[in-house]
Amino acid sequence: MKNNTVTIIGGGLAGSEAAYQLLKRGFKVVLYEMRPEVMTPAHKTDYLAEIVCSNSFGSSDPNTSGGVLKRELKLLDSLLLKIGEKSSIPAGHALAVDRELFSKRITEELEKFENLTITRKEITKIPFDSPVIIATGPLTSKELSFSLMKFTGRENLFFYDATSPIVEVSSINREIVFPASRYDRGGEDYLNAPFTEEEYKRFYTELLNAEKVPLKEFEKHLFFEACLPIEELAARGERTLAFGPLKPIGLTDPRTGKMPHAVVQLRQDNLAAEHYQLVGFQTRLTWSEQKRVFRLIPGLEKAEFVRYGVMHRNSYINAPLILNRFFQSKDIKDIFIVGQLSGLEGYVEAIASGLYAGIMMAKHLNNEKLVAPPRSTALGALGYYLENANYKNFQPTKFVFGLLEPPGIKIKDKRDRRRYLSQKAAEQFDFWMKNFL
């Protein structure tokens, strides 16, 4: 063991889970959490692993993406998932928790370890003199963000998460939506949903009048010109969208042989081409309104949404340029970056990254070979995505079935496909644990 003390910056979900994984393996951990000395606009307590938005950890059904990921975390003895189940409240197939009880119990469990030092202090610079896991989350402080900029390169640290809705390709009406790139350049890389003038005017009116998520105080100065919500653009005038993200120039509707009045483009969002993202549709419409209004787009009348659009402050790095599949820096092997800062979305994904990085940091410091789970597993797929996603258009992601290695066989029924992928993930993960942990 070349160093048995690890610094963890950030006591959120990822940092707390990483600490537990290292502590139980005999490492000393110095965990820095700036609360309550420095509070964020979102947090209310000084507990570790405080959750600030929804109290739901998603589905536990074994044939859902959430269930697949949770199974792997249970097998790896996730403290946070264990406490989550002990702090659960009724929520059907989903795991929902009493948020204060959840955070309180995690704090108490970690404080039982004699080899843990919790320091309530803001860290403003990345320490390069010891192994470190950076888990400061989407509200990383301004000072530490500057240090991250120096480490990752200024252009590789983003401060705004502007995500558009993603739909299942199988729910798109291909009799209306057609594949093409503008001016036939670049092949058929986009799907295009064409508007007539009448359809566009109806969509525009409903978009303007749709219900929006109220802004929190710390989000009111969020917008900047490069990623305005689509409804903000629409408010500038009826033709703003048709001359902007919905411009039809360079496209021909094969049904009419003419250029449409406006076009919504959809871009492939996962390696298996099962999910497509609505280009330029970052939004703060409520989820129910997104479903209603965006189904007015021709060809998306029955669209199934994999993810709804959101827009909020969210610091994250350009992971494909910075990290390998172990959440480890490609340049400095003693540095790991986890949680939402690494480019993941979701509570369980944050826990997963901290757990995985904690295990891999331990192996790294013990001079053991690091072997990633197969891409057919949830953990393996998340690591693969962060390492191999398109760095020119990198966006944070949750774990979805589309990240998994394609099954290699045709399975038409969506439920059968998910059952197959879930079973394969379980078998491959069990093999990896038996042979490489």
C-alpha positions as CSV (number, residue, x, y, z in Angstrom):
1,M,0.0,0.0,0.0
2,K,1.7,3.2,-1.2
3,N,-0.6,5.5,0.7
4,N,-3.4,4.6,3.2
5,T,-4.9,8.1,3.6
6,V,-7.4,9.4,1.0
7,T,-8.8,12.9,0.9
8,I,-12.5,13.2,-0.2
9,I,-13.8,16.7,-1.0
10,G,-17.6,16.8,-0.7
11,G,-19.9,15.0,1.7
12,G,-22.8,14.4,-0.6
13,L,-24.1,11.1,-1.9
14,A,-21.0,10.2,-3.9
15,G,-18.5,11.4,-1.4
16,S,-20.2,9.6,1.5
17,E,-20.4,6.3,-0.4
18,A,-16.8,6.6,-1.5
19,A,-15.8,7.2,2.1
20,Y,-17.6,4.1,3.3
21,Q,-16.0,1.9,0.7
22,L,-12.5,3.0,1.6
23,L,-13.1,3.0,5.4
24,K,-14.3,-0.6,5.5
25,R,-11.2,-1.6,3.5
26,G,-9.0,-0.2,6.2
27,F,-8.0,3.2,4.6
28,K,-7.9,6.4,6.5
29,V,-10.2,9.0,5.1
30,V,-10.2,12.8,5.6
31,L,-13.6,14.0,4.4
32,Y,-14.0,17.7,3.8
33,E,-17.6,19.1,3.8
34,M,-17.9,22.9,3.8
35,R,-21.4,22.9,5.4
36,P,-22.4,24.4,7.8
37,E,-19.4,26.8,7.6
38,V,-20.4,27.6,4.0
39,M,-23.9,26.8,2.9
40,T,-25.3,26.4,-0.6
41,P,-28.5,27.9,-1.8
42,A,-30.1,24.4,-1.9
43,H,-29.0,22.7,1.3
44,K,-30.7,23.1,4.6
45,T,-28.7,20.9,7.1
46,D,-25.2,20.0,7.9
47,Y,-25.9,16.2,7.5
48,L,-23.8,14.2,5.1
49,A,-25.5,12.9,2.0
50,E,-28.3,15.5,2.2
51,I,-30.7,15.2,-0.7
52,V,-32.1,18.5,-1.9
53,C,-34.6,17.8,-4.6
54,S,-36.9,14.8,-5.0
55,N,-36.9,12.1,-2.3
56,S,-37.2,9.3,-4.8
57,F,-34.4,7.0,-5.8
58,G,-36.4,5.6,-8.7
59,S,-37.8,2.2,-9.5
60,S,-36.6,-1.0,-7.8
61,D,-38.2,-3.3,-10.4
62,P,-35.4,-5.7,-11.4
63,N,-36.4,-5.3,-15.1
64,T,-36.0,-1.5,-15.1
65,S,-32.8,0.4,-15.5
66,G,-33.1,1.6,-11.9
67,G,-33.5,-1.9,-10.7
68,V,-30.5,-3.2,-12.6
69,L,-28.3,-0.5,-11.1
70,K,-29.6,-1.0,-7.6
71,R,-29.0,-4.7,-7.8
72,E,-25.3,-4.1,-8.5
73,L,-25.0,-1.6,-5.7
74,K,-26.5,-4.0,-3.2
75,L,-24.1,-6.7,-4.2
76,L,-21.2,-4.3,-3.6
77,D,-22.6,-3.4,-0.2
78,S,-23.7,0.2,-0.8
79,L,-24.1,1.9,2.6
80,L,-26.4,4.6,1.1
81,L,-28.7,2.1,-0.6
82,K,-28.9,0.1,2.6
83,I,-29.8,3.2,4.7
84,G,-32.2,4.3,2.0
85,E,-34.1,1.0,2.3
86,K,-34.2,1.4,6.1
87,S,-35.4,5.0,5.7
88,S,-37.9,4.2,3.0
89,I,-41.5,5.5,2.8
90,P,-44.3,4.0,0.6
91,A,-43.8,4.8,-3.1
92,G,-45.0,1.7,-5.0
93,H,-42.2,0.1,-7.0
94,A,-39.9,3.1,-6.4
95,L,-37.5,3.6,-3.5
96,A,-38.4,6.9,-1.7
97,V,-36.9,8.0,1.6
98,D,-37.6,10.2,4.5
99,R,-34.9,12.7,3.5
100,E,-33.8,14.0,6.9
101,L,-33.8,10.5,8.5
102,F,-31.8,9.2,5.5
103,S,-29.1,11.8,5.8
104,K,-29.0,11.7,9.6
105,R,-28.5,7.9,9.7
106,I,-25.7,8.0,7.1
107,T,-23.9,10.7,9.1
108,E,-24.2,8.6,12.2
109,E,-23.0,5.4,10.5
110,L,-19.9,7.1,9.0
111,E,-19.0,8.8,12.3
112,K,-18.7,5.3,13.9
113,F,-15.4,4.7,11.9
114,E,-12.3,5.6,13.9
115,N,-10.3,5.9,10.7
116,L,-12.6,8.8,9.5
117,T,-11.8,12.5,10.0
118,I,-14.6,14.9,9.1
119,T,-13.4,18.4,8.6
120,R,-16.0,21.1,8.2
121,K,-14.1,23.4,5.9
122,E,-14.3,24.7,2.4
123,I,-11.5,23.4,0.1
124,T,-10.6,26.0,-2.5
125,K,-7.8,24.1,-4.3
126,I,-7.3,20.6,-5.5
127,P,-4.7,18.9,-3.2
128,F,-2.1,17.2,-5.2
129,D,-0.1,15.9,-2.3
130,S,-2.3,12.9,-1.5
131,P,-4.9,10.6,-3.3
132,V,-8.1,12.6,-3.6
133,I,-11.7,11.9,-4.7
134,I,-13.5,15.1,-5.8
135,A,-17.2,14.8,-5.1
136,T,-18.4,18.4,-4.8
137,G,-21.5,18.1,-6.9
138,P,-23.4,20.5,-9.2
139,L,-23.0,23.4,-6.8
140,T,-19.2,23.3,-6.6
141,S,-17.9,26.5,-5.0
142,K,-16.5,29.3,-7.2
143,E,-13.0,29.0,-5.7
144,L,-12.8,25.2,-6.2
145,S,-14.2,25.6,-9.7
146,F,-11.3,27.9,-10.6
147,S,-8.9,25.2,-9.4
148,L,-10.8,22.6,-11.5
149,M,-10.5,24.9,-14.5
150,K,-6.7,24.9,-14.2
151,F,-6.7,21.1,-13.8
152,T,-9.1,20.2,-16.6
153,G,-8.7,23.2,-18.9
154,R,-11.1,26.1,-18.8
155,E,-13.0,24.9,-21.8
156,N,-13.7,21.5,-20.2
157,L,-15.7,22.7,-17.1
158,F,-19.3,23.6,-17.7
159,F,-21.5,25.7,-15.4
160,Y,-24.9,25.2,-17.0
161,D,-26.8,22.0,-17.6
162,A,-29.2,22.7,-20.5
163,T,-30.7,19.4,-21.4
164,S,-33.4,18.7,-24.0
165,P,-36.0,16.0,-23.8
166,I,-35.1,12.5,-25.1
167,V,-37.7,10.2,-26.7
168,E,-37.7,6.5,-27.6
169,V,-37.1,6.1,-31.4
170,S,-39.7,3.4,-31.5
171,S,-42.4,5.9,-30.5
172,I,-41.7,8.3,-33.4
173,N,-44.0,8.2,-36.4
174,R,-41.6,7.5,-39.3
175,E,-44.3,8.1,-41.9
176,I,-44.0,11.8,-41.0
177,V,-40.5,12.1,-39.5
178,F,-37.7,11.6,-42.0
179,P,-33.9,11.1,-41.8
180,A,-31.7,13.7,-43.4
181,S,-28.9,16.2,-42.7
182,R,-29.1,19.8,-44.0
183,Y,-28.2,20.1,-47.7
184,D,-27.6,16.3,-47.6
185,R,-24.3,16.9,-45.8
186,G,-23.2,14.2,-43.3
187,G,-25.6,11.4,-44.3
188,E,-28.9,10.8,-42.5
189,D,-27.6,11.7,-39.1
190,Y,-30.8,13.5,-37.9
191,L,-34.5,12.7,-37.8
192,N,-36.6,15.7,-38.9
193,A,-40.1,16.5,-37.8
194,P,-41.6,18.9,-40.4
195,F,-44.2,21.6,-39.5
196,T,-46.8,23.1,-41.8
197,E,-47.5,26.8,-41.1
198,E,-50.8,25.9,-39.3
199,E,-49.1,23.2,-37.2
200,Y,-46.3,25.6,-36.3
201,K,-48.6,28.4,-35.2
202,R,-50.6,26.0,-32.9
203,F,-47.4,24.6,-31.4
204,Y,-46.0,28.2,-30.9
205,T,-49.2,29.4,-29.1
206,E,-49.3,26.4,-26.8
207,L,-45.5,26.7,-26.0
208,L,-46.0,30.3,-25.0
209,N,-48.9,29.6,-22.7
210,A,-47.5,26.4,-21.1
211,E,-46.9,26.2,-17.4
212,K,-43.3,26.6,-16.3
213,V,-41.3,25.5,-13.3
214,P,-40.8,28.5,-11.0
215,L,-37.2,29.6,-10.7
216,K,-35.5,29.4,-7.4
217,E,-33.7,32.6,-6.2
218,F,-30.2,31.3,-7.1
219,E,-31.4,30.3,-10.6
220,K,-32.8,33.7,-11.6
221,H,-29.6,34.9,-13.3
222,L,-29.0,31.5,-15.0
223,F,-29.9,32.2,-18.6
224,F,-27.3,33.1,-21.1
225,E,-27.6,33.5,-24.8
226,A,-26.1,30.2,-25.8
227,C,-28.6,28.0,-24.0
228,L,-31.9,29.9,-23.6
229,P,-34.9,27.8,-22.9
230,I,-37.0,27.3,-26.0
231,E,-40.0,29.1,-24.5
232,E,-37.7,32.1,-23.8
233,L,-36.7,32.2,-27.4
234,A,-40.3,31.8,-28.5
235,A,-41.3,34.9,-26.4
236,R,-39.1,37.0,-28.7
237,G,-41.5,36.6,-31.6
238,E,-43.4,34.0,-33.7
239,R,-40.6,33.5,-36.2
240,T,-37.7,33.4,-33.8
241,L,-37.8,29.6,-33.5
242,A,-38.3,29.1,-37.3
243,F,-35.1,31.2,-37.9
244,G,-33.3,29.5,-35.0
245,P,-33.4,25.9,-33.7
246,L,-36.4,25.1,-35.9
247,K,-35.1,26.5,-39.1
248,P,-36.0,24.4,-42.1
249,I,-33.3,25.6,-44.5
250,G,-31.5,22.8,-46.3
251,L,-34.2,20.2,-45.7
252,T,-36.8,18.8,-48.0
253,D,-39.9,17.0,-46.8
254,P,-40.1,13.8,-48.9
255,R,-43.9,13.8,-48.7
256,T,-44.2,17.2,-50.4
257,G,-40.9,17.7,-52.1
258,K,-40.7,21.1,-50.5
259,M,-39.0,22.8,-47.6
260,P,-41.2,22.7,-44.5
261,H,-42.4,25.8,-42.7
262,A,-40.2,24.7,-39.7
263,V,-38.5,21.6,-38.5
264,V,-37.6,20.0,-35.2
265,Q,-34.4,18.0,-35.5
266,L,-33.8,14.9,-33.3
267,R,-30.2,13.7,-32.7
268,Q,-29.2,10.1,-31.8
269,D,-28.6,10.1,-28.0
270,N,-27.4,6.6,-27.3
271,L,-25.0,4.1,-28.9
272,A,-27.8,1.6,-29.7
273,A,-29.8,4.4,-31.5
274,E,-32.9,3.7,-29.4
275,H,-33.1,7.2,-27.9
276,Y,-33.2,10.6,-29.8
277,Q,-32.9,14.0,-28.3
278,L,-34.9,17.1,-29.4
279,V,-32.2,19.5,-30.6
280,G,-32.3,22.9,-29.0
281,F,-35.2,22.1,-26.7
282,Q,-33.7,22.9,-23.3
283,T,-36.7,24.0,-21.3
284,R,-38.2,24.7,-17.9
285,L,-41.7,23.7,-18.8
286,T,-43.2,21.3,-16.3
287,W,-42.9,17.6,-17.2
288,S,-46.6,17.3,-17.8
289,E,-46.6,20.3,-20.1
290,Q,-43.6,19.0,-22.0
291,K,-45.4,15.8,-22.7
292,R,-48.5,17.7,-23.9
293,V,-46.9,20.5,-25.9
294,F,-44.1,18.5,-27.5
295,R,-46.5,15.9,-28.6
296,L,-47.9,18.6,-30.9
297,I,-44.8,18.2,-33.0
298,P,-45.7,16.3,-36.1
299,G,-44.6,12.7,-35.8
300,L,-44.3,12.9,-32.0
301,E,-48.0,12.6,-31.2
302,K,-47.3,9.3,-29.3
303,A,-43.7,10.1,-28.2
304,E,-42.5,8.2,-25.1
305,F,-40.1,10.4,-23.1
306,V,-37.0,8.7,-21.7
307,R,-36.0,12.0,-20.1
308,Y,-37.7,15.4,-19.9
309,G,-35.8,18.6,-20.5
310,V,-34.3,20.6,-17.6
311,M,-32.3,23.7,-17.2
312,H,-30.4,24.6,-14.0
313,R,-27.0,25.4,-12.7
314,N,-24.9,22.3,-12.8
315,S,-21.1,22.2,-12.8
316,Y,-19.7,19.2,-14.6
317,I,-16.5,18.3,-16.5
318,N,-16.0,17.1,-20.0
319,A,-15.5,13.6,-18.8
320,P,-14.4,11.9,-22.1
321,L,-11.4,14.2,-22.1
322,I,-10.6,14.0,-18.4
323,L,-11.6,10.6,-17.0
324,N,-11.1,6.9,-17.8
325,R,-13.9,4.4,-17.1
326,F,-12.9,4.1,-13.5
327,F,-13.7,7.8,-12.8
328,Q,-10.0,8.2,-12.6
329,S,-8.0,11.1,-14.1
330,K,-6.2,10.1,-17.2
331,D,-3.3,12.3,-16.4
332,I,-3.0,12.0,-12.6
333,K,-3.9,8.6,-11.4
334,D,-4.3,9.6,-7.7
335,I,-7.3,11.9,-8.6
336,F,-10.8,10.6,-9.1
337,I,-13.9,12.7,-9.9
338,V,-17.3,11.4,-9.1
339,G,-21.0,12.3,-8.8
340,Q,-22.7,14.9,-10.9
341,L,-19.4,16.7,-11.3
342,S,-18.2,13.7,-13.4
343,G,-21.2,14.0,-15.8
344,L,-23.8,11.8,-14.2
345,E,-27.4,12.6,-13.3
346,G,-29.5,11.1,-10.6
347,Y,-29.1,10.1,-6.9
348,V,-28.4,6.4,-7.5
349,E,-25.9,7.2,-10.3
350,A,-24.1,9.6,-7.9
351,I,-24.0,6.8,-5.3
352,A,-22.8,4.3,-7.9
353,S,-19.9,6.6,-9.0
354,G,-18.7,7.1,-5.4
355,L,-19.0,3.4,-4.6
356,Y,-17.1,2.4,-7.8
357,A,-14.4,5.1,-7.4
358,G,-13.9,4.1,-3.7
359,I,-13.3,0.5,-4.7
360,M,-11.1,1.4,-7.6
361,M,-9.1,3.9,-5.5
362,A,-8.4,1.2,-2.9
363,K,-7.2,-1.2,-5.7
364,H,-5.1,1.5,-7.2
365,L,-3.4,2.3,-3.9
366,N,-2.8,-1.4,-3.3
367,N,-1.1,-1.6,-6.7
368,E,-3.8,-4.0,-8.0
369,K,-4.9,-4.2,-11.6
370,L,-8.1,-2.3,-12.3
371,V,-10.6,-4.3,-14.3
372,A,-13.9,-2.6,-15.3
373,P,-17.3,-4.5,-15.3
374,P,-18.5,-5.4,-18.8
375,R,-20.4,-2.7,-20.7
376,S,-23.4,-5.1,-20.5
377,T,-23.7,-4.1,-16.8
378,A,-24.9,-0.8,-15.3
379,L,-21.7,0.2,-13.7
380,G,-19.7,-0.9,-16.7
381,A,-22.0,1.1,-19.0
382,L,-21.8,4.3,-17.0
383,G,-18.0,4.1,-17.0
384,Y,-17.9,3.3,-20.7
385,Y,-20.1,6.3,-21.5
386,L,-18.0,8.8,-19.5
387,E,-14.8,7.5,-21.2
388,N,-16.2,7.2,-24.8
389,A,-19.0,9.8,-25.2
390,N,-18.6,12.5,-27.9
391,Y,-16.5,15.1,-26.1
392,K,-17.7,17.8,-28.6
393,N,-21.2,17.5,-27.4
394,F,-20.9,15.8,-24.0
395,Q,-24.0,16.0,-21.8
396,P,-24.7,14.4,-18.3
397,T,-26.7,11.2,-18.3
398,K,-28.6,8.9,-16.0
399,F,-28.3,5.2,-16.4
400,V,-30.7,3.9,-19.1
401,F,-30.9,0.7,-21.0
402,G,-29.6,2.5,-24.1
403,L,-26.1,2.8,-22.5
404,L,-25.8,-1.0,-22.3
405,E,-24.0,-3.0,-24.9
406,P,-26.6,-3.9,-27.6
407,P,-27.9,-7.4,-27.2
408,G,-26.7,-8.6,-30.6
409,I,-30.1,-10.2,-31.4
410,K,-33.4,-8.8,-32.5
411,I,-36.0,-8.5,-29.8
412,K,-39.1,-6.7,-31.0
413,D,-41.0,-6.5,-27.7
414,K,-39.7,-3.7,-25.5
415,R,-40.5,-5.6,-22.3
416,D,-38.8,-8.8,-23.5
417,R,-35.7,-6.7,-24.5
418,R,-35.5,-5.1,-21.1
419,R,-35.8,-8.5,-19.4
420,Y,-33.1,-9.9,-21.6
421,L,-30.8,-7.0,-20.9
422,S,-31.5,-7.1,-17.2
423,Q,-30.7,-10.9,-17.0
424,K,-27.5,-10.5,-19.1
425,A,-26.4,-7.6,-16.8
426,A,-26.9,-9.7,-13.7
427,E,-25.0,-12.7,-15.2
428,Q,-22.1,-10.5,-16.4
429,F,-21.9,-8.6,-13.2
430,D,-21.8,-11.7,-11.0
431,F,-19.0,-13.1,-13.2
432,W,-17.0,-9.8,-12.9
433,M,-17.4,-9.8,-9.1
434,K,-16.3,-13.4,-8.8
435,N,-13.3,-13.0,-11.0
436,F,-12.0,-9.4,-10.7
437,L,-12.9,-8.1,-7.2
